[in-house]
Amino acid sequence: MMPELTFQVLVEPMRFTDLYRHPLCNSSSASACREKTVRMPLATQKLRDPNTNPCLSESDASTRCMDENNYDREKCSNQFLKYKNCRKFWNSVMMQRRQNGVKPPMPTAAERDEILGAMGKMPY
């Protein structure tokens, strides 16, 4: 006969600056979700930073489209194309800045707004 295994969950205090809601939480049980709040992984923090990710709005739009259309990829092809073109554009800007020795290679959010404003229209 196998002995019963028991597990104990240890909870450490966290800062609210880098927290996000557990994906299994729903809005109806907000008090229960406070206990399920966990630290956002560093890679996720980096992807959600507008200074690091120039295509954050396009990424959010494609994710939102997938959620609204029951994950039917064909219905969201326009958003995927916009995201892909955004990545291509900013990657080419980053490569050009590296070749010219400009630091940092990826422009900040404010610099990107200036670049897009100077172009007059969205290049992607």
N, CA, C and O atoms as a printed pandas DataFrame, in Angstrom:
     atom_number atom_name residue_name chain_id  residue_number  x_coord  y_coord  z_coord
0              1         N          MET        A               1    0.835   -1.179    0.000
1              2        CA          MET        A               1    0.000    0.000    0.000
2              3         C          MET        A               1    0.883    1.247    0.000
3              4         O          MET        A               1    1.847    1.333    0.761
4              5         N          MET        A               2    0.549    2.207   -0.856
5              6        CA          MET        A               2    1.332    3.434   -1.003
6              7         C          MET        A               2    0.967    4.433    0.090
7              8         O          MET        A               2   -0.212    4.609    0.399
8              9         N          PRO        A               3    1.972    5.089    0.680
9             10        CA          PRO        A               3    1.659    6.126    1.672
10            11         C          PRO        A               3    1.089    7.358    0.966
11            12         O          PRO        A               3    1.418    7.638   -0.187
12            13         N          GLU        A               4    0.232    8.083    1.681
13            14        CA          GLU        A               4   -0.364    9.291    1.126
14            15         C          GLU        A               4    0.662   10.413    1.073
15            16         O          GLU        A               4    1.442   10.604    2.006
16            17         N          LEU        A               5    0.651   11.146   -0.022
17            18        CA          LEU        A               5    1.543   12.281   -0.167
18            19         C          LEU        A               5    0.770   13.558    0.118
19            20         O          LEU        A               5   -0.363   13.722   -0.335
20            21         N          THR        A               6    1.373   14.440    0.855
21            22        CA          THR        A               6    0.756   15.739    1.104
22            23         C          THR        A               6    1.723   16.824    0.659
23            24         O          THR        A               6    2.941   16.668    0.749
24            25         N          PHE        A               7    1.169   17.907    0.185
25            26        CA          PHE        A               7    1.976   19.018   -0.286
26            27         C          PHE        A               7    1.597   20.278    0.479
27            28         O          PHE        A               7    0.428   20.490    0.804
28            29         N          GLN        A               8    2.570   21.093    0.758
29            30        CA          GLN        A               8    2.341   22.355    1.432
30            31         C          GLN        A               8    2.773   23.479    0.494
31            32         O          GLN        A               8    3.878   23.455   -0.048
32            33         N          VAL        A               9    1.911   24.443    0.310
33            34        CA          VAL        A               9    2.204   25.564   -0.572
34            35         C          VAL        A               9    2.744   26.706    0.278
35            36         O          VAL        A               9    2.111   27.130    1.245
36            37         N          LEU        A              10    3.919   27.198   -0.094
37            38        CA          LEU        A              10    4.525   28.319    0.607
38            39         C          LEU        A              10    4.267   29.585   -0.177
39            40         O          LEU        A              10    4.490   29.632   -1.387
40            41         N          VAL        A              11    3.801   30.603    0.503
41            42        CA          VAL        A              11    3.502   31.873   -0.144
42            43         C          VAL        A              11    4.427   32.925    0.423
43            44         O          VAL        A              11    4.544   33.083    1.639
44            45         N          GLU        A              12    5.090   33.652   -0.482
45            46        CA          GLU        A              12    5.981   34.719   -0.054
46            47         C          GLU        A              12    5.335   36.058   -0.356
47            48         O          GLU        A              12    4.550   36.151   -1.300
48            49         N          PRO        A              13    5.636   37.096    0.408
49            50        CA          PRO        A              13    5.058   38.412    0.110
50            51         C          PRO        A              13    5.576   38.934   -1.222
51            52         O          PRO        A              13    6.734   38.702   -1.572
52            53         N          MET        A              14    4.725   39.640   -1.970
53            54        CA          MET        A              14    5.094   40.119   -3.294
54            55         C          MET        A              14    4.839   41.615   -3.403
55            56         O          MET        A              14    4.032   42.182   -2.665
56            57         N          ARG        A              15    5.541   42.238   -4.335
57            58        CA          ARG        A              15    5.299   43.637   -4.650
58            59         C          ARG        A              15    4.190   43.712   -5.687
59            60         O          ARG        A              15    4.064   42.821   -6.527
60            61         N          PHE        A              16    3.387   44.766   -5.636
61            62        CA          PHE        A              16    2.281   44.888   -6.572
62            63         C          PHE        A              16    2.703   45.481   -7.910
63            64         O          PHE        A              16    1.875   45.571   -8.817
64            65         N          THR        A              17    3.956   45.887   -8.066
65            66        CA          THR        A              17    4.399   46.482   -9.322
66            67         C          THR        A              17    4.535   45.457  -10.433
67            68         O          THR        A              17    4.348   45.791  -11.603
68            69         N          ASP        A              18    4.856   44.220  -10.094
69            70        CA          ASP        A              18    5.057   43.218  -11.133
70            71         C          ASP        A              18    4.142   42.011  -10.932
71            72         O          ASP        A              18    4.568   40.863  -11.056
72            73         N          LEU        A              19    2.878   42.294  -10.621
73            74        CA          LEU        A              19    1.917   41.226  -10.405
74            75         C          LEU        A              19    0.880   41.232  -11.524
75            76         O          LEU        A              19    0.622   42.261  -12.148
76            77         N          TYR        A              20    0.306   40.093  -11.757
77            78        CA          TYR        A              20   -0.799   40.006  -12.692
78            79         C          TYR        A              20   -1.766   38.963  -12.187
79            80         O          TYR        A              20   -1.414   38.151  -11.331
80            81         N          ARG        A              21   -2.971   38.973  -12.700
81            82        CA          ARG        A              21   -3.991   38.059  -12.244
82            83         C          ARG        A              21   -3.792   36.663  -12.801
83            84         O          ARG        A              21   -3.405   36.494  -13.957
84            85         N          HIS        A              22   -4.052   35.686  -11.990
85            86        CA          HIS        A              22   -3.957   34.298  -12.416
86            87         C          HIS        A              22   -4.971   34.053  -13.532
87            88         O          HIS        A              22   -6.104   34.523  -13.424
88            89         N          PRO        A              23   -4.613   33.338  -14.599
89            90        CA          PRO        A              23   -5.523   33.170  -15.736
90            91         C          PRO        A              23   -6.815   32.424  -15.406
91            92         O          PRO        A              23   -7.789   32.545  -16.149
92            93         N          LEU        A              24   -6.852   31.669  -14.332
93            94        CA          LEU        A              24   -8.051   30.920  -13.988
94            95         C          LEU        A              24   -9.042   31.747  -13.184
95            96         O          LEU        A              24  -10.156   31.291  -12.927
96            97         N          CYS        A              25   -8.658   32.950  -12.784
97            98        CA          CYS        A              25   -9.548   33.813  -12.028
98            99         C          CYS        A              25  -10.600   34.400  -12.946
99           100         O          CYS        A              25  -10.322   34.718  -14.102
100          101         N          ASN        A              26  -11.797   34.541  -12.434
101          102        CA          ASN        A              26  -12.825   35.254  -13.185
102          103         C          ASN        A              26  -13.291   36.436  -12.358
103          104         O          ASN        A              26  -13.005   36.506  -11.163
104          105         N          SER        A              27  -13.992   37.349  -12.964
105          106        CA          SER        A              27  -14.358   38.586  -12.284
106          107         C          SER        A              27  -15.380   38.363  -11.180
107          108         O          SER        A              27  -15.506   39.213  -10.298
108          109         N          SER        A              28  -16.119   37.251  -11.193
109          110        CA          SER        A              28  -17.148   37.036  -10.184
110          111         C          SER        A              28  -16.569   36.721   -8.813
111          112         O          SER        A              28  -17.221   36.969   -7.799
112          113         N          SER        A              29  -15.360   36.182   -8.765
113          114        CA          SER        A              29  -14.767   35.850   -7.466
114          115         C          SER        A              29  -13.491   36.656   -7.253
115          116         O          SER        A              29  -12.402   36.096   -7.129
116          117         N          ALA        A              30  -13.639   37.965   -7.212
117          118        CA          ALA        A              30  -12.478   38.846   -7.102
118          119         C          ALA        A              30  -11.729   38.632   -5.793
119          120         O          ALA        A              30  -10.502   38.727   -5.768
120          121         N          SER        A              31  -12.440   38.345   -4.710
121          122        CA          SER        A              31  -11.748   38.160   -3.431
122          123         C          SER        A              31  -10.903   36.892   -3.445
123          124         O          SER        A              31   -9.826   36.859   -2.849
124          125         N          ALA        A              32  -11.381   35.849   -4.119
125          126        CA          ALA        A              32  -10.603   34.611   -4.201
126          127         C          ALA        A              32   -9.384   34.795   -5.079
127          128         O          ALA        A              32   -8.370   34.128   -4.871
128          129         N          CYS        A              33   -9.459   35.693   -6.064
129          130        CA          CYS        A              33   -8.344   35.910   -6.971
130          131         C          CYS        A              33   -7.183   36.633   -6.315
131          132         O          CYS        A              33   -6.043   36.493   -6.757
132          133         N          ARG        A              34   -7.449   37.395   -5.280
133          134        CA          ARG        A              34   -6.357   38.096   -4.608
134          135         C          ARG        A              34   -5.325   37.109   -4.084
135          136         O          ARG        A              34   -4.130   37.403   -4.055
136          137         N          GLU        A              35   -5.794   35.940   -3.673
137          138        CA          GLU        A              35   -4.874   34.934   -3.161
138          139         C          GLU        A              35   -4.132   34.234   -4.284
139          140         O          GLU        A              35   -3.086   33.632   -4.042
140          141         N          LYS        A              36   -4.650   34.296   -5.521
141          142        CA          LYS        A              36   -4.025   33.607   -6.645
142          143         C          LYS        A              36   -3.139   34.523   -7.471
143          144         O          LYS        A              36   -2.611   34.104   -8.501
144          145         N          THR        A              37   -2.965   35.768   -7.039
145          146        CA          THR        A              37   -2.121   36.694   -7.769
146          147         C          THR        A              37   -0.683   36.219   -7.680
147          148         O          THR        A              37   -0.188   35.901   -6.599
148          149         N          VAL        A              38   -0.017   36.174   -8.825
149          150        CA          VAL        A              38    1.344   35.646   -8.878
150          151         C          VAL        A              38    2.263   36.642   -9.572
151          152         O          VAL        A              38    1.796   37.567  -10.237
152          153         N          ARG        A              39    3.552   36.453   -9.418
153          154        CA          ARG        A              39    4.539   37.331  -10.028
154          155         C          ARG        A              39    4.611   37.075  -11.537
155          156         O          ARG        A              39    4.661   35.930  -11.987
156          157         N          MET        A              40    4.615   38.155  -12.296
157          158        CA          MET        A              40    4.718   38.053  -13.742
158          159         C          MET        A              40    6.139   37.639  -14.110
159          160         O          MET        A              40    7.094   38.248  -13.626
160          161         N          PRO        A              41    6.306   36.619  -14.953
161          162        CA          PRO        A              41    7.655   36.213  -15.349
162          163         C          PRO        A              41    8.401   37.369  -16.030
163          164         O          PRO        A              41    7.788   38.225  -16.667
164          165         N          LEU        A              42    9.710   37.379  -15.886
165          166        CA          LEU        A              42   10.535   38.457  -16.417
166          167         C          LEU        A              42   10.388   38.593  -17.932
167          168         O          LEU        A              42   10.348   39.707  -18.455
168          169         N          ALA        A              43   10.309   37.466  -18.634
169          170        CA          ALA        A              43   10.147   37.513  -20.097
170          171         C          ALA        A              43    8.813   38.173  -20.460
171          172         O          ALA        A              43    8.739   38.921  -21.436
172          173         N          THR        A              44    7.772   37.904  -19.690
173          174        CA          THR        A              44    6.470   38.505  -19.949
174          175         C          THR        A              44    6.507   39.993  -19.648
175          176         O          THR        A              44    5.919   40.789  -20.381
176          177         N          GLN        A              45    7.194   40.378  -18.576
177          178        CA          GLN        A              45    7.341   41.797  -18.257
178          179         C          GLN        A              45    8.011   42.533  -19.410
179          180         O          GLN        A              45    7.607   43.637  -19.777
180          181         N          LYS        A              46    9.027   41.914  -19.968
181          182        CA          LYS        A              46    9.769   42.539  -21.063
182          183         C          LYS        A              46    8.881   42.689  -22.304
183          184         O          LYS        A              46    8.939   43.715  -22.982
184          185         N          LEU        A              47    8.071   41.689  -22.603
185          186        CA          LEU        A              47    7.192   41.750  -23.767
186          187         C          LEU        A              47    6.077   42.771  -23.593
187          188         O          LEU        A              47    5.585   43.320  -24.579
188          189         N          ARG        A              48    5.672   43.032  -22.355
189          190        CA          ARG        A              48    4.595   43.976  -22.090
190          191         C          ARG        A              48    5.103   45.411  -21.939
191          192         O          ARG        A              48    4.300   46.325  -21.753
192          193         N          ASP        A              49    6.410   45.624  -22.016
193          194        CA          ASP        A              49    6.991   46.951  -21.865
194          195         C          ASP        A              49    6.933   47.685  -23.207
195          196         O          ASP        A              49    7.505   47.209  -24.187
196          197         N          PRO        A              50    6.249   48.842  -23.269
197          198        CA          PRO        A              50    6.147   49.553  -24.551
198          199         C          PRO        A              50    7.487   50.076  -25.064
199          200         O          PRO        A              50    7.624   50.305  -26.266
200          201         N          ASN        A              51    8.479   50.272  -24.196
201          202        CA          ASN        A              51    9.792   50.706  -24.674
202          203         C          ASN        A              51   10.563   49.568  -25.323
203          204         O          ASN        A              51   11.447   49.815  -26.143
204          205         N          THR        A              52   10.249   48.339  -24.975
205          206        CA          THR        A              52   10.937   47.180  -25.520
206          207         C          THR        A              52   10.218   46.617  -26.743
207          208         O          THR        A              52   10.855   46.261  -27.735
208          209         N          ASN        A              53    8.908   46.538  -26.671
209          210        CA          ASN        A              53    8.104   45.919  -27.726
210          211         C          ASN        A              53    7.389   46.994  -28.534
211          212         O          ASN        A              53    6.405   47.561  -28.058
212          213         N          PRO        A              54    7.858   47.289  -29.744
213          214        CA          PRO        A              54    7.223   48.335  -30.542
214          215         C          PRO        A              54    5.872   47.925  -31.117
215          216         O          PRO        A              54    5.109   48.784  -31.560
216          217         N          CYS        A              55    5.565   46.648  -31.120
217          218        CA          CYS        A              55    4.330   46.157  -31.733
218          219         C          CYS        A              55    3.350   45.642  -30.679
219          220         O          CYS        A              55    2.616   44.683  -30.918
220          221         N          LEU        A              56    3.345   46.275  -29.533
221          222        CA          LEU        A              56    2.489   45.835  -28.430
222          223         C          LEU        A              56    1.012   45.957  -28.786
223          224         O          LEU        A              56    0.235   45.045  -28.501
224          225         N          SER        A              57    0.614   47.054  -29.399
225          226        CA          SER        A              57   -0.805   47.236  -29.733
226          227         C          SER        A              57   -1.246   46.220  -30.796
227          228         O          SER        A              57   -2.364   45.708  -30.729
228          229         N          GLU        A              58   -0.388   45.927  -31.767
229          230        CA          GLU        A              58   -0.730   44.936  -32.795
230          231         C          GLU        A              58   -0.827   43.538  -32.189
231          232         O          GLU        A              58   -1.692   42.746  -32.565
232          233         N          SER        A              59    0.062   43.247  -31.256
233          234        CA          SER        A              59    0.032   41.959  -30.571
234          235         C          SER        A              59   -1.249   41.812  -29.756
235          236         O          SER        A              59   -1.894   40.764  -29.782
236          237         N          ASP        A              60   -1.612   42.870  -29.032
237          238        CA          ASP        A              60   -2.844   42.836  -28.243
238          239         C          ASP        A              60   -4.069   42.705  -29.138
239          240         O          ASP        A              60   -5.021   42.006  -28.792
240          241         N          ALA        A              61   -4.047   43.379  -30.297
241          242        CA          ALA        A              61   -5.180   43.304  -31.225
242          243         C          ALA        A              61   -5.360   41.881  -31.763
243          244         O          ALA        A              61   -6.487   41.396  -31.872
244          245         N          SER        A              62   -4.262   41.220  -32.094
245          246        CA          SER        A              62   -4.384   39.854  -32.617
246          247         C          SER        A              62   -4.846   38.890  -31.523
247          248         O          SER        A              62   -5.628   37.977  -31.790
248          249         N          THR        A              63   -4.369   39.089  -30.301
249          250        CA          THR        A              63   -4.813   38.235  -29.188
250          251         C          THR        A              63   -6.292   38.464  -28.901
251          252         O          THR        A              63   -7.042   37.513  -28.684
252          253         N          ARG        A              64   -6.706   39.723  -28.900
253          254        CA          ARG        A              64   -8.107   40.053  -28.657
254          255         C          ARG        A              64   -8.990   39.460  -29.750
255          256         O          ARG        A              64  -10.070   38.945  -29.461
256          257         N          CYS        A              65   -8.541   39.530  -30.996
257          258        CA          CYS        A              65   -9.296   38.958  -32.109
258          259         C          CYS        A              65   -9.466   37.451  -31.941
259          260         O          CYS        A              65  -10.549   36.907  -32.159
260          261         N          MET        A              66   -8.387   36.793  -31.555
261          262        CA          MET        A              66   -8.475   35.340  -31.340
262          263         C          MET        A              66   -9.466   35.012  -30.227
263          264         O          MET        A              66  -10.242   34.063  -30.343
264          265         N          ASP        A              67   -9.442   35.789  -29.156
265          266        CA          ASP        A              67  -10.382   35.559  -28.050
266          267         C          ASP        A              67  -11.826   35.755  -28.507
267          268         O          ASP        A              67  -12.704   34.962  -28.167
268          269         N          GLU        A              68  -12.066   36.814  -29.279
269          270        CA          GLU        A              68  -13.432   37.134  -29.704
270          271         C          GLU        A              68  -13.965   36.166  -30.757
271          272         O          GLU        A              68  -15.178   35.988  -30.864
272          273         N          ASN        A              69  -13.095   35.547  -31.525
273          274        CA          ASN        A              69  -13.523   34.668  -32.623
274          275         C          ASN        A              69  -13.285   33.193  -32.347
275          276         O          ASN        A              69  -13.137   32.393  -33.271
276          277         N          ASN        A              70  -13.251   32.845  -31.077
277          278        CA          ASN        A              70  -13.141   31.439  -30.668
278          279         C          ASN        A              70  -11.929   30.759  -31.288
279          280         O          ASN        A              70  -11.991   29.596  -31.689
280          281         N          TYR        A              71  -10.821   31.501  -31.362
281          282        CA          TYR        A              71   -9.528   31.008  -31.839
282          283         C          TYR        A              71   -9.573   30.462  -33.264
283          284         O          TYR        A              71   -8.904   29.484  -33.598
284          285         N          ASP        A              72  -10.382   31.123  -34.094
285          286        CA          ASP        A              72  -10.418   30.814  -35.523
286          287         C          ASP        A              72   -9.388   31.708  -36.213
287          288         O          ASP        A              72   -9.623   32.903  -36.396
288          289         N          ARG        A              73   -8.250   31.130  -36.595
289          290        CA          ARG        A              73   -7.129   31.897  -37.137
290          291         C          ARG        A              73   -7.481   32.614  -38.446
291          292         O          ARG        A              73   -6.944   33.687  -38.720
292          293         N          GLU        A              74   -8.357   32.047  -39.238
293          294        CA          GLU        A              74   -8.703   32.650  -40.522
294          295         C          GLU        A              74   -9.384   34.006  -40.349
295          296         O          GLU        A              74   -9.204   34.898  -41.178
296          297         N          LYS        A              75  -10.157   34.167  -39.291
297          298        CA          LYS        A              75  -10.862   35.422  -39.061
298          299         C          LYS        A              75   -9.926   36.530  -38.586
299          300         O          LYS        A              75  -10.279   37.708  -38.646
300          301         N          CYS        A              76   -8.745   36.164  -38.119
301          302        CA          CYS        A              76   -7.804   37.145  -37.574
302          303         C          CYS        A              76   -6.581   37.345  -38.465
303          304         O          CYS        A              76   -5.573   37.888  -38.014
304          305         N          SER        A              77   -6.656   36.920  -39.702
305          306        CA          SER        A              77   -5.484   37.005  -40.578
306          307         C          SER        A              77   -5.048   38.447  -40.816
307          308         O          SER        A              77   -3.859   38.707  -41.002
308          309         N          ASN        A              78   -5.993   39.391  -40.812
309          310        CA          ASN        A              78   -5.643   40.800  -41.003
310          311         C          ASN        A              78   -4.784   41.307  -39.833
311          312         O          ASN        A              78   -3.793   42.005  -40.047
312          313         N          GLN        A              79   -5.163   40.958  -38.614
313          314        CA          GLN        A              79   -4.386   41.374  -37.445
314          315         C          GLN        A              79   -3.014   40.716  -37.434
315          316         O          GLN        A              79   -2.024   41.343  -37.057
316          317         N          PHE        A              80   -2.952   39.458  -37.843
317          318        CA          PHE        A              80   -1.659   38.765  -37.899
318          319         C          PHE        A              80   -0.737   39.430  -38.917
319          320         O          PHE        A              80    0.460   39.585  -38.674
320          321         N          LEU        A              81   -1.297   39.819  -40.047
321          322        CA          LEU        A              81   -0.512   40.477  -41.092
322          323         C          LEU        A              81    0.014   41.832  -40.608
323          324         O          LEU        A              81    1.168   42.179  -40.862
324          325         N          LYS        A              82   -0.840   42.599  -39.907
325          326        CA          LYS        A              82   -0.393   43.883  -39.356
326          327         C          LYS        A              82    0.744   43.680  -38.368
327          328         O          LYS        A              82    1.718   44.433  -38.378
328          329         N          TYR        A              83    0.627   42.662  -37.508
329          330        CA          TYR        A              83    1.673   42.387  -36.531
330          331         C          TYR        A              83    2.977   41.989  -37.228
331          332         O          TYR        A              83    4.056   42.452  -36.855
332          333         N          LYS        A              84    2.867   41.135  -38.231
333          334        CA          LYS        A              84    4.052   40.684  -38.966
334          335         C          LYS        A              84    4.743   41.849  -39.666
335          336         O          LYS        A              84    5.970   41.950  -39.639
336          337         N          ASN        A              85    3.964   42.726  -40.291
337          338        CA          ASN        A              85    4.537   43.890  -40.961
338          339         C          ASN        A              85    5.152   44.865  -39.969
339          340         O          ASN        A              85    6.181   45.477  -40.256
340          341         N          CYS        A              86    4.534   45.012  -38.811
341          342        CA          CYS        A              86    5.087   45.868  -37.761
342          343         C          CYS        A              86    6.449   45.349  -37.325
343          344         O          CYS        A              86    7.403   46.119  -37.215
344          345         N          ARG        A              87    6.543   44.060  -37.079
345          346        CA          ARG        A              87    7.818   43.469  -36.656
346          347         C          ARG        A              87    8.890   43.649  -37.732
347          348         O          ARG        A              87   10.039   43.965  -37.422
348          349         N          LYS        A              88    8.512   43.447  -38.998
349          350        CA          LYS        A              88    9.471   43.628  -40.096
350          351         C          LYS        A              88    9.974   45.066  -40.147
351          352         O          LYS        A              88   11.173   45.305  -40.285
352          353         N          PHE        A              89    9.051   46.025  -40.035
353          354        CA          PHE        A              89    9.427   47.427  -40.112
354          355         C          PHE        A              89   10.387   47.803  -38.992
355          356         O          PHE        A              89   11.448   48.370  -39.253
356          357         N          TRP        A              90   10.026   47.492  -37.736
357          358        CA          TRP        A              90   10.873   47.904  -36.611
358          359         C          TRP        A              90   12.165   47.109  -36.568
359          360         O          TRP        A              90   13.171   47.609  -36.064
360          361         N          ASN        A              91   12.168   45.885  -37.082
361          362        CA          ASN        A              91   13.415   45.127  -37.174
362          363         C          ASN        A              91   14.355   45.792  -38.172
363          364         O          ASN        A              91   15.561   45.861  -37.935
364          365         N          SER        A              92   13.807   46.286  -39.299
365          366        CA          SER        A              92   14.662   46.964  -40.274
366          367         C          SER        A              92   15.202   48.278  -39.697
367          368         O          SER        A              92   16.349   48.639  -39.961
368          369         N          VAL        A              93   14.392   48.992  -38.915
369          370        CA          VAL        A              93   14.862   50.219  -38.258
370          371         C          VAL        A              93   15.987   49.875  -37.282
371          372         O          VAL        A              93   17.006   50.564  -37.228
372          373         N          MET        A              94   15.791   48.802  -36.513
373          374        CA          MET        A              94   16.794   48.389  -35.534
374          375         C          MET        A              94   18.101   47.992  -36.227
375          376         O          MET        A              94   19.180   48.354  -35.759
376          377         N          MET        A              95   18.016   47.265  -37.320
377          378        CA          MET        A              95   19.221   46.854  -38.049
378          379         C          MET        A              95   19.957   48.077  -38.607
379          380         O          MET        A              95   21.185   48.139  -38.553
380          381         N          GLN        A              96   19.213   49.044  -39.141
381          382        CA          GLN        A              96   19.814   50.254  -39.681
382          383         C          GLN        A              96   20.518   51.051  -38.583
383          384         O          GLN        A              96   21.613   51.573  -38.794
384          385         N          ARG        A              97   19.887   51.143  -37.414
385          386        CA          ARG        A              97   20.492   51.873  -36.294
386          387         C          ARG        A              97   21.769   51.171  -35.817
387          388         O          ARG        A              97   22.746   51.831  -35.464
388          389         N          ARG        A              98   21.759   49.851  -35.806
389          390        CA          ARG        A              98   22.974   49.113  -35.419
390          391         C          ARG        A              98   24.105   49.382  -36.395
391          392         O          ARG        A              98   25.247   49.597  -35.988
392          393         N          GLN        A              99   23.786   49.370  -37.694
393          394        CA          GLN        A              99   24.806   49.616  -38.714
394          395         C          GLN        A              99   25.377   51.028  -38.597
395          396         O          GLN        A              99   26.552   51.259  -38.884
396          397         N          ASN        A             100   24.534   51.967  -38.174
397          398        CA          ASN        A             100   24.980   53.351  -38.021
398          399         C          ASN        A             100   25.606   53.623  -36.656
399          400         O          ASN        A             100   26.070   54.733  -36.396
400          401         N          GLY        A             101   25.621   52.625  -35.791
401          402        CA          GLY        A             101   26.223   52.769  -34.470
402          403         C          GLY        A             101   25.375   53.543  -33.474
403          404         O          GLY        A             101   25.902   54.059  -32.489
404          405         N          VAL        A             102   24.077   53.633  -33.710
405          406        CA          VAL        A             102   23.175   54.361  -32.806
406          407         C          VAL        A             102   22.804   53.447  -31.641
407          408         O          VAL        A             102   22.447   52.284  -31.833
408          409         N          LYS        A             103   22.897   53.999  -30.426
409          410        CA          LYS        A             103   22.526   53.254  -29.226
410          411         C          LYS        A             103   21.321   53.920  -28.594
411          412         O          LYS        A             103   21.286   55.150  -28.571
412          413         N          PRO        A             104   20.356   53.228  -28.093
413          414        CA          PRO        A             104   20.104   51.796  -28.223
414          415         C          PRO        A             104   19.582   51.471  -29.621
415          416         O          PRO        A             104   19.037   52.339  -30.303
416          417         N          PRO        A             105   19.749   50.232  -30.039
417          418        CA          PRO        A             105   19.321   49.866  -31.396
418          419         C          PRO        A             105   17.813   50.036  -31.617
419          420         O          PRO        A             105   17.382   50.453  -32.693
420          421         N          MET        A             106   17.018   49.712  -30.597
421          422        CA          MET        A             106   15.566   49.882  -30.724
422          423         C          MET        A             106   15.192   51.246  -30.161
423          424         O          MET        A             106   15.490   51.529  -29.000
424          425         N          PRO        A             107   14.541   52.104  -30.959
425          426        CA          PRO        A             107   14.152   53.418  -30.448
426          427         C          PRO        A             107   13.156   53.286  -29.296
427          428         O          PRO        A             107   12.387   52.327  -29.238
428          429         N          THR        A             108   13.177   54.250  -28.388
429          430        CA          THR        A             108   12.216   54.244  -27.284
430          431         C          THR        A             108   10.826   54.550  -27.828
431          432         O          THR        A             108   10.675   54.906  -28.996
432          433         N          ALA        A             109    9.822   54.410  -26.983
433          434        CA          ALA        A             109    8.439   54.651  -27.414
434          435         C          ALA        A             109    8.266   56.077  -27.919
435          436         O          ALA        A             109    7.582   56.297  -28.919
436          437         N          ALA        A             110    8.874   57.049  -27.245
437          438        CA          ALA        A             110    8.761   58.449  -27.674
438          439         C          ALA        A             110    9.431   58.658  -29.032
439          440         O          ALA        A             110    8.888   59.352  -29.892
440          441         N          GLU        A             111   10.604   58.061  -29.226
441          442        CA          GLU        A             111   11.298   58.175  -30.515
442          443         C          GLU        A             111   10.495   57.510  -31.629
443          444         O          GLU        A             111   10.445   58.017  -32.750
444          445         N          ARG        A             112    9.874   56.384  -31.324
445          446        CA          ARG        A             112    9.063   55.697  -32.336
446          447         C          ARG        A             112    7.873   56.548  -32.750
447          448         O          ARG        A             112    7.517   56.589  -33.927
448          449         N          ASP        A             113    7.248   57.240  -31.773
449          450        CA          ASP        A             113    6.135   58.132  -32.109
450          451         C          ASP        A             113    6.598   59.250  -33.032
451          452         O          ASP        A             113    5.885   59.621  -33.965
452          453         N          GLU        A             114    7.798   59.794  -32.776
453          454        CA          GLU        A             114    8.351   60.841  -33.641
454          455         C          GLU        A             114    8.618   60.306  -35.050
455          456         O          GLU        A             114    8.330   60.979  -36.039
456          457         N          ILE        A             115    9.163   59.104  -35.132
457          458        CA          ILE        A             115    9.455   58.497  -36.443
458          459         C          ILE        A             115    8.171   58.303  -37.236
459          460         O          ILE        A             115    8.112   58.631  -38.421
460          461         N          LEU        A             116    7.136   57.766  -36.580
461          462        CA          LEU        A             116    5.871   57.530  -37.263
462          463         C          LEU        A             116    5.199   58.852  -37.630
463          464         O          LEU        A             116    4.567   58.957  -38.681
464          465         N          GLY        A             117    5.336   59.867  -36.760
465          466        CA          GLY        A             117    4.768   61.179  -37.064
466          467         C          GLY        A             117    5.438   61.833  -38.257
467          468         O          GLY        A             117    4.782   62.497  -39.059
468          469         N          ALA        A             118    6.747   61.646  -38.376
469          470        CA          ALA        A             118    7.483   62.219  -39.507
470          471         C          ALA        A             118    7.105   61.535  -40.817
471          472         O          ALA        A             118    7.152   62.155  -41.879
472          473         N          MET        A             119    6.736   60.275  -40.743
473          474        CA          MET        A             119    6.350   59.546  -41.957
474          475         C          MET        A             119    4.966   59.954  -42.437
475          476         O          MET        A             119    4.654   59.814  -43.619
476          477         N          GLY        A             120    4.133   60.458  -41.529
477          478        CA          GLY        A             120    2.797   60.910  -41.908
478          479         C          GLY        A             120    1.738   59.825  -41.916
479          480         O          GLY        A             120    0.550   60.115  -41.770
480          481         N          LYS        A             121    2.152   58.582  -42.085
481          482        CA          LYS        A             121    1.208   57.470  -42.093
482          483         C          LYS        A             121    1.896   56.235  -41.541
483          484         O          LYS        A             121    3.122   56.181  -41.439
484          485         N          MET        A             122    1.102   55.262  -41.194
485          486        CA          MET        A             122    1.655   54.012  -40.687
486          487         C          MET        A             122    2.292   53.241  -41.839
487          488         O          MET        A             122    1.633   52.997  -42.850
488          489         N          PRO        A             123    3.555   52.853  -41.708
489          490        CA          PRO        A             123    4.201   52.127  -42.798
490          491         C          PRO        A             123    3.803   50.653  -42.866
491          492         O          PRO        A             123    4.244   49.933  -43.762
492          493         N          TYR        A             124    3.009   50.221  -41.966
493          494        CA          TYR        A             124    2.603   48.808  -41.950
494          495         C          TYR        A             124    1.129   48.661  -41.755
495          496         O          TYR        A             124    0.620   47.541  -41.717
